[in-house]
Amino acid sequence: MRQQVQNENRASFETKAAESLRRARKQPLMTPQESTDAFLALDRNRDGFLSRSELPPEMVILRSQFDKYDTDHDHRLSYSEFANYTDVVPDERGSAERAGHE
């Protein structure tokens, strides 16, 4: 019985470890350059931060989760806070790119 439990625990651990490794190897959804370009395109007043008013209406996800990514709660996103967003949300990339061409 003890051996069976140990084998099950080992298999469970190995499965979880393999899953964690797969997630760790996952590439960000934007390259650092794409993230920088998007941030600069959105930062219309060039203050180095993004306010809600600088986000186009099409960026529904970021607008609705702004407070989640604003980790220092200063009501604006620094580049690193924005980069946390671009690592996980691919759907709104076009909006940031279009904002730079207006």
KAVENFEN-V854449 format. One record per backbone hydrogen bond with DSSP energy under -1.0 kcal/mol. CO is the residue of the C=O (numbers start at 0). NH is the residue of the N-H. Records with the same first field share a line. If there is no record, write none. Layout:
# KAVENFEN-V854449
CO->NH  NH
This chain:
# KAVENFEN-V854449
0->4
1->5
2->6
3->7
4->8
5->9
6->10
7->11
8->12
9->13
10->14
11->15
12->16
13->17
14->18
15->19
16->20
17->21
18->22
19->23
20->24
30->34
31->35
32->36
33->37
34->38
35->39
36->40
37->41
38->42
41->43
42->45
49->76
50->53
51->54
55->58
57->59
58->62
59->63
60->64
64->68
65->69
68->70
69->72
76->49
77->81
78->82
79->83
80->84
81->85
82->86
84->87  88
89->92
91->95
92->96
93->97
94->98
97->100
